[in-house]
């Protein structure tokens, strides 16, 4: 979501409470991309996801696991000799939705300069008390919108992360020779992947609910007439459980209920909302979830899966194809 350089890293790390996911993209001589992903369990209790408190409770344990996952640093060689050793590798770092806070601003005008944009956004956030700003870094991006007639307004997704939390994650990466050049949020990268694979902005012609279930949390985007109007992240389980097998049908019921709550909350401010479909992304298969969403909410369901990656021309080159590794592929696209 935010970056430090113009060149795109081709390696991505997602850090979650239960798993660490690593993805690499390689461009072939034909100009096509192949991806390889690996997955490793996070040391028990070493990460506690929170948007306000430090997340890494056992830095050495996570560092050790991450070092074995990502492999050693690389040397720069020329004519058989090492010119530079232990060169930091640029990566995309993906954080859990539960480590940040997000909201949507509707702005009639948006200044051209980034400094003026930040000043306006911070002022609006403070006026409406939408996000805590003390000690926080904010980043933002505009979402596709299709106003009626000549109406020109802006839907802005704003993300706030405490600088102390961000610095902790960056320090972890640097300790194992990784340099976060881009930092993103899991659900937002998955949304961009789905949108690209689904045909771009033209896919947003109808109202829809986009749902991501990851790291024991749920994030909902509500799109109305192609415009982002609502975002909500909710903790589903205190333990950050990964799969339906952990809680049986209770977790699926919880997801369905939170989707319904999100729709009701959105309709309070947008009574004309007419959602007919749900797009679902998750880090576990949840084989009964789609049926439950269809029957309980009366909406058609589409799932973001590995076929979306194949439609974009990317091919698998070994490693894990777990649902939990999909975000790191989205991170390097």
C-alpha positions in Angstrom: 0.0 0.0 0.0 2.9 2.3 0.6 6.4 2.1 -0.9 9.9 3.5 -0.6 11.2 3.0 -4.1 9.8 2.8 -7.7 11.2 -0.7 -8.4 8.8 -3.5 -7.4 10.3 -6.3 -5.2 9.7 -9.8 -6.4 9.7 -11.4 -2.9 6.9 -11.0 -0.4 6.5 -11.9 3.3 3.2 -12.1 5.2 3.4 -12.2 8.9 0.4 -13.7 10.8 -0.3 -14.9 14.3 -0.5 -18.5 13.1 1.6 -18.7 9.9 4.5 -17.0 8.1 4.1 -17.0 4.3 6.9 -16.4 1.8 6.5 -15.9 -1.9 8.9 -15.4 -4.8 8.2 -14.3 -8.4 10.5 -15.2 -11.2 10.2 -13.8 -14.7 11.0 -16.2 -17.5 12.8 -15.4 -20.7 9.4 -15.3 -22.4 8.3 -12.5 -20.1 5.9 -14.7 -18.1 5.9 -15.0 -14.3 6.2 -18.1 -12.2 5.7 -18.1 -8.4 6.9 -20.3 -5.6 5.5 -20.1 -2.0 6.4 -21.6 1.3 4.6 -21.6 4.6 5.8 -22.0 8.2 3.9 -22.0 11.5 4.5 -19.0 13.7 6.1 -20.0 17.1 3.2 -20.4 19.5 2.3 -17.2 21.3 5.1 -15.2 19.6 2.8 -12.8 17.8 -0.3 -11.1 19.2 -2.1 -9.1 16.5 -3.3 -5.7 17.7 -3.7 -2.2 16.1 -2.6 -0.5 19.3 -0.1 -2.7 21.2 3.2 -4.1 20.0 2.6 -7.4 18.0 5.9 -9.3 18.4 6.0 -10.7 21.9 8.9 -13.1 21.2 11.2 -11.5 18.6 14.0 -14.0 18.8 11.7 -17.0 18.2 10.1 -15.3 15.2 13.5 -14.2 13.8 14.8 -17.8 13.9 11.7 -19.1 12.1 11.8 -16.4 9.5 15.5 -16.9 8.8 14.9 -20.5 8.0 11.8 -19.7 5.9 13.3 -16.9 3.7 16.8 -18.4 3.5 20.2 -16.7 3.7 21.2 -13.3 2.5 22.8 -13.1 -0.9 26.3 -12.0 -2.1 27.1 -9.8 -5.1 29.6 -11.7 -7.2 31.7 -10.6 -10.3 34.2 -12.8 -12.1 34.0 -15.4 -9.3 34.8 -12.9 -6.5 32.5 -11.6 -3.8 32.1 -7.8 -4.2 29.4 -7.3 -1.6 28.2 -9.7 1.0 25.0 -10.0 3.0 23.1 -7.7 0.7 19.6 -6.9 2.1 16.8 -8.3 -0.1 14.0 -5.9 -1.0 10.6 -7.3 -0.2 6.9 -6.5 0.1 5.8 -6.9 3.7 2.2 -7.7 4.3 0.6 -7.1 7.7 -2.5 -8.6 9.1 -5.7 -6.6 8.9 -5.9 -6.9 12.7 -2.6 -4.9 13.0 -4.0 -1.7 11.5 -7.2 0.4 11.5 -9.0 1.4 8.3 -11.9 3.7 7.4 -13.4 5.3 4.3 -13.6 9.0 3.6 -15.8 10.6 1.0 -14.1 13.8 -0.2 -15.6 16.3 -2.7 -12.2 17.5 -3.6 -8.7 16.1 -3.2 -5.6 18.3 -3.6 -2.9 17.3 -6.1 0.0 17.4 -3.7 0.6 14.5 -1.3 1.4 16.8 1.6 -1.9 18.7 1.1 -3.8 15.4 0.8 -2.4 14.1 4.1 -3.2 17.4 5.8 -6.8 17.3 4.6 -7.2 13.6 5.4 -5.8 14.0 8.9 -8.1 17.0 9.5 -11.2 15.1 8.4 -10.2 12.1 10.5 -9.7 14.3 13.5 -13.0 16.1 12.9 -15.0 12.9 12.6 -12.9 11.0 15.2 -12.7 8.0 12.8 -9.2 6.8 13.7 -6.7 7.4 16.5 -3.9 9.5 15.0 -1.5 10.0 17.9 1.8 8.3 17.0 0.3 6.8 13.8 1.4 6.7 10.2 -1.4 7.0 7.8 -1.5 5.9 4.2 -4.4 6.1 1.7 -5.5 5.1 -1.8 -8.4 6.0 -4.0 -10.8 3.3 -4.9 -12.6 3.1 -8.3 -15.7 5.2 -8.4 -18.3 6.0 -11.0 -20.2 9.1 -10.1 -23.5 10.1 -11.7 -23.3 12.7 -14.3 -20.4 15.2 -13.8 -20.1 14.5 -10.1 -16.5 14.4 -9.1 -16.0 13.1 -5.6 -13.4 10.8 -4.1 -13.7 7.6 -2.1 -10.5 7.3 -0.1 -9.5 4.2 1.9 -7.4 5.4 4.8 -5.2 3.0 6.9 -3.5 4.0 10.1 -0.7 2.0 11.8 1.0 2.8 15.0 4.6 3.8 14.1 5.9 1.6 17.0 4.2 -1.5 15.5 5.5 -0.8 12.1 9.1 -0.2 13.4 8.9 -3.5 15.2 8.0 -5.4 12.0 10.7 -3.6 10.0 13.3 -4.3 12.6 12.4 -8.0 12.5 12.9 -8.1 8.7 16.1 -6.2 8.8 17.5 -8.6 11.4 17.4 -11.4 8.8 18.6 -9.4 5.8 15.2 -8.4 4.4 14.4 -4.8 3.5 10.7 -3.9 3.4 10.4 -1.5 0.4 6.6 -1.8 0.3 4.3 -2.4 3.2 0.8 -3.5 2.6 -2.3 -5.0 4.3 -3.5 -8.5 3.5 -7.1 -7.9 2.5 -6.3 -4.8 0.4 -3.7 -6.7 -1.7 -6.2 -9.6 -2.2 -8.9 -7.2 -3.3 -6.6 -5.7 -5.9 -5.7 -9.2 -7.1 -9.3 -10.2 -7.4 -10.2 -6.9 -9.2 -7.4 -7.4 -11.7 -8.4 -11.0 -12.4 -12.1 -10.3 -12.6 -11.7 -7.7 -15.4 -10.9 -4.4 -13.6 -13.3 -1.5 -12.8 -16.0 -2.8 -15.1 -16.5 -5.7 -12.6 -17.7 -3.1 -10.1 -20.9 -2.2 -11.8 -23.2 -3.8 -9.2 -23.3 -3.4 -5.4 -21.4 -6.2 -3.7 -19.9 -7.3 -0.4 -16.2 -8.3 -0.6 -15.1 -10.4 2.4 -11.7 -11.5 3.5 -11.2 -14.0 6.4 -7.6 -14.2 7.6 -5.6 -14.6 10.8 -8.8 -15.1 12.8 -10.3 -11.9 11.6 -12.8 -10.7 9.0 -12.7 -7.6 6.8 -15.6 -6.4 4.8 -15.7 -4.0 1.9 -19.0 -2.8 0.6 -19.1 -1.4 -2.9 -22.1 0.6 -4.1 -22.4 1.4 -7.7 -18.7 0.8 -8.1 -17.7 2.9 -5.2 -16.2 1.9 -1.8 -18.6 3.1 0.9 -17.8 0.9 3.9 -15.0 -1.0 5.5 -15.0 -3.0 8.7 -12.5 -5.4 10.4 -13.6 -7.7 13.2 -11.8 -10.2 15.3 -13.5 -13.5 15.0 -11.7 -15.5 17.6 -9.3 -14.6 20.4 -6.9 -17.4 19.4 -6.7 -16.4 15.8 -7.8 -19.8 14.7 -7.2 -20.7 11.1 -9.6 -23.3 10.0 -13.2 -24.5 10.3 -12.0 -27.7 12.0 -10.9 -25.6 15.0 -14.4 -24.4 16.0 -16.7 -26.5 13.9 -19.7 -24.8 12.5 -19.5 -22.0 15.1 -16.8 -20.2 13.1 -18.8 -20.3 9.9 -21.9 -19.1 11.8 -19.8 -16.3 13.2 -18.5 -15.2 9.7 -22.1 -15.2 8.3 -23.4 -13.2 11.2 -20.6 -10.6 10.9 -21.3 -10.2 7.2 -24.9 -9.6 8.0 -23.9 -7.0 10.7 -21.7 -5.2 8.2 -24.5 -5.0 5.7 -26.9 -3.7 8.2 -24.4 -1.1 9.5 -23.7 0.1 5.9 -27.4 0.4 5.0 -27.9 2.8 7.9 -25.9 5.3 6.0 -26.6 4.1 2.5 -30.3 3.0 2.5 -30.3 2.5 -1.3 -27.7 -0.3 -1.1 -28.8 -3.4 -3.0 -26.1 -6.0 -2.6 -26.7 -9.2 -4.6 -23.4 -11.0 -4.4 -20.5 -11.7 -2.1 -16.8 -12.2 -3.1 -15.0 -14.3 -0.6 -11.2 -14.6 0.1 -10.0 -16.7 2.9 -6.8 -18.4 4.3 -8.7 -21.7 4.8 -11.0 -23.7 2.5 -14.2 -23.5 4.7 -16.1 -25.9 2.6 -19.5 -25.1 4.1 -19.1 -21.3 4.2 -20.3 -20.5 0.7 -23.5 -22.5 1.1 -24.1 -20.8 4.5 -23.7 -17.4 3.0 -26.0 -18.3 0.1 -28.7 -19.7 2.3 -28.6 -17.2 5.3 -28.0 -14.0 3.3 -29.7 -14.9 0.0 -26.6 -13.7 -2.0 -24.7 -15.4 -4.7 -21.1 -16.2 -3.8 -17.8 -16.0 -5.8 -14.5 -17.1 -4.3 -11.1 -15.7 -4.9 -8.9 -18.8 -5.6 -5.8 -19.9 -7.4 -7.6 -19.9 -10.7 -7.6 -16.1 -10.5 -3.8 -16.2 -10.5 -3.8 -18.6 -13.5 -6.1 -16.2 -15.4 -3.4 -13.5 -15.1 -0.9 -15.8 -16.7 1.1 -16.7 -13.6 2.1 -20.4 -13.2 3.0 -22.4 -10.1 6.7 -23.4 -9.8 6.7 -25.6 -6.7 6.2 -25.0 -3.0 2.9 -24.6 -1.2 -0.5 -23.9 -2.7 -2.2 -23.5 0.6 -5.0 -20.9 0.8 -2.8 -19.1 3.3 -0.1 -18.4 0.7 -2.4 -16.6 -1.8 -1.7 -13.1 -0.2 2.0 -13.3 -1.0 1.4 -13.9 -4.6 -1.0 -11.0 -4.6 1.8 -9.0 -2.9 4.2 -9.4 -5.8 1.8 -8.9 -8.6 
